[in-house]
Amino acid sequence: MPEQKTVLIAALDVDSREEAFAIVEKIGSSVEWYKVGKQLFTRCGPELISGLKQRGKKVFLDLKYHDIPNTVAQAVRSAAAIGADMVNVHASGGPAMLKAAAQAAAESKICLIAVTVLTSLDQQELNAIGIQDSPADQVLRLARLTQQAGLAGVVCSAREITLIQNACGKDFLTIVPGIRPAGADAGDQKRIMTPAQAAAAGASYIVVGRPILAASDPSEAAQAIRQELTSSSTL
């Protein structure tokens, strides 16, 4: 089978530990990485991370830290201490915050990435918060800032992957949410692509939630996405 270069992260956007672990059991070996975000972590806390690690899974703790440098640095240390494999901050927190977070991450093996522009934001949304640049220009500015601060990569939409790779190199990680298989409901995402399109563009990781969680067979849905990723690697 061709090498799968883009890794699938399943988003556990559910309300309880029981529901989360039931999904993990249903999916089985089809997925190694899981995203735990604000919804689930706020309800279940660090014990949920421990449970996933005990099941042999890797965890992307998606809490998007954005605060003063010392607070964010301590939060990154805490994420590493509870067993998270990857954690993110907001690149818009600025250079000092990013550098403090990177220094904290260097103390452990945790992978630190930064959010550029949320995939729910389009030009109109950016204008409303005072940013006149296009989403792509803002993403590129924040990606360069993130790399200069020493982080491993960024969260971005699939549309900006090539732009970021050209500016920051292909070793700079791109973690891509807003992924929807062909025919799936876009929901509140605005800058989206299919798994195959994201993989063909060179995404390091893709994050998929509702298309897996809402499927009648989550394992089959995850396997279909992985097959799509594998097939795209031969294009």
N, C-alpha and C positions, 0 to 999 in steps of 0.2 A: 504494500500500500504506500502511496506517496507520503512524504513527510508533511505533517500538518504544522505550518509555520505560525498560524494565528491561533491563539488559545482561547477557548470558550470559558467565560465566567458566568455562572448562573446567579441571578440576583434573587436573594431570599427576601423579597418584599412582602412579608406576611406578618401576622400579628402575634404569633405564639411560638414558643420553643417546640411544642408538640407538632404544630403544623410544619415548621421548618424541617425538623428531623424526619417527618413522614415523607416530605418531598425528596430529601436527600436519599432516603432508603429506596424510594420509587425510581429515582434516576440511576442509582447504583454507580457503576464504574464509568458511565458515559461522561461524567463531569468530575474534574479534580478540584477546580477552583469555584468558590462561592463568595458572593458579595453580601456583606452584612451592612445595612445602612441604618439611618436614623430610626426608622419605623421599628425594626426588630431589636436593635441594640438598646433603644430607650426602654423597651418592655423587658428584655431578658438579660441585658448586661454581659459581663465577661464570661459568665458560665456558658453562654451560647457558643462563644469562640472555643472554649475548652472542649465542648461536645463535638464540634466539627473537627478539631484537631485529633481527638480520640478516634474519630472515624476515618482518619487518614487524609483529610481534606486540607486544602490551602485556603486561607482567608484573606480577602480584600476588605478591610475595614473602611467603609465609605462614609466618613463623618465630616469631611471637608472642613478641617480646622481653619479658622480665620480669626486671629486675635493678636494681642501684642506678642512680640518675639518669644519672651520667656515662657508665657503660657502655652504657646504652640509647641515649643521645644519639649516642655514637660509632658504634653499630651502625646507627642510622638514616642517619647520614652515609655509612657504608660501603654500605648498600643503594642509596642514591642514586648513589654513585660507580660501581657496577657496572651501572647502567642500569635498575633496578627502577622501575616507574611507581607502584606502591602497595606499602606495607609496613604491618605491624601490630605492636602491642604489647598487653600485657595491661592492661586498665584497672585491675585489682586491684593493679597496682604502685604506685598512689597518686598524689596530686596532683603531688608534686615530680618524680616520674619522668615523668609525662605532660607536664608543662610543659617539661622538659628535652628530651624527644623532639620536642615541637612546635616548639621553637626551632631544633632541628637540621634538622627538615624544612623550615622556612621558608627555609633557606639554598639550597634547590633547588626543583624543581617536583614533587618526589615527594609523593604523596597519603598522608597518615598517618591510620590508623584504629586503633581499639582493640577488642579482644575483650571482650565483656561476660561472658556465661555460655555455656560450650560447649554445643552442641546435643545432646551426649551426656549432659548432666546434667539430671536431673529433681529433684523435691522430695526424694526419698530420698537421692540422691547429695549434694545440698547440705547436708542435715542431717548427713550423715556427716562433713563437713569443718567443721562448726560454724556453718553459716549457716542460721538458722531462717526467714528470709524466703522467700517464694515465688520461683521463678525469675523471674517477671515483675517483682516488686518489686526484686530484686537487679539485673536488667538495667536498669531505669529509673534506679536510683541510680547505676550505673556510666556510663550514657549521659550523664546530667547532668554528672557529674564530667569525662567526656571532653570534652564541649562547652565547659565552663568553662575547660579547660586549652588550648583552641584547636585541637583536632584536627578533621579533616574529617567524621568519622562513626564508626560502630561496626559490628562484626560481631555479629549477633543472629539469633535464630530468626525465622521468618516470623510467628510468633504475637505477637511483640512490636513489629512494625513500626508499627502504628497508635498504640500506646502511646508509642513513642519520638517519632513525628512530632507527636503532640499536645503533648508536653513540650518538644521541641527544635526543632520546625519542619520543614517538608518539604525545606528545603535541606540539612539534616543527613543525610549519606549513611547508608544501611542496606545492608550487605553480608550476604547471607543464604545460609549453607550449609544442609545438612539438607534439600535439595530432592530430591524423588523423584517422577517422573511417575506417574500413576495406575497401580496394579498392580505397581509396582517394589518390590523387596525393601528394607525400611527399614534393614537392616544394623544397625550399632551406634548409629544416630541415634534419638533419642527424641522430639524436638520438631520434627516435619517438616511440610511442605506440598508441594503440587504446584507446578510453575512458574506455572500460571495463577493459583492462589490467592495466591502470593507477589507476582506482578505486580499483581493486582487490589488487594492491600493497599498497594502503593506501593513495593516494594523497588527500590532503586537498582541493585543488582547481585544476581544469584543465582550460586552456585557449585555446579557439578554435576560429579561425578566418575564413580563406578561406572556409572550409567545410560548414560553416553557411552562410557567406556573398555571396558566389557564387552559393548557392542553388536556384533553381527556387522558392522554398517556404522556406524562412529562418525560419519561425515559425515551420514548420514540421521538418526541419533538427535539430533545437534546441530540439524539443520534443523527437526526436529519440535518440539524445545523452543523454538526461536526463533519458529516459527509460533504456538505456544501463547502465547508472550509477546506477540506482535503482536496476536493475536486478543483477548487479555484487555484490551489497551489501548482497545478499542472498547466495552467493557462499561460 
